[in-house]
Amino acid sequence: MDNKLPLKYMNGESAEEYKKALGAASIENIEPLVQYIQKQKDFIEDNRNMF
């Protein structure tokens, strides 16, 4: 939030996909995790009426 990055909503339905991306990522290659996060919905955009 301090960096003004969008909040991403990660639900339990994608937990296996998250674990797979996390397992495939490494210090040298974070791309699997980045791709997973980019596919997630923007929490604030999806819940504008709450703000």
PyMOL commands that set and color helices and strands:
alter all, ss='L'
color gray80, all
select helices_A, chain A and resi 12-24+31-39+43-46+48-50
alter helices_A, ss='H'
color red, helices_A
select strands_A, chain A and resi 8-9+41-42
alter strands_A, ss='S'
color yellow, strands_A
deselect
rebuild
show_as cartoon
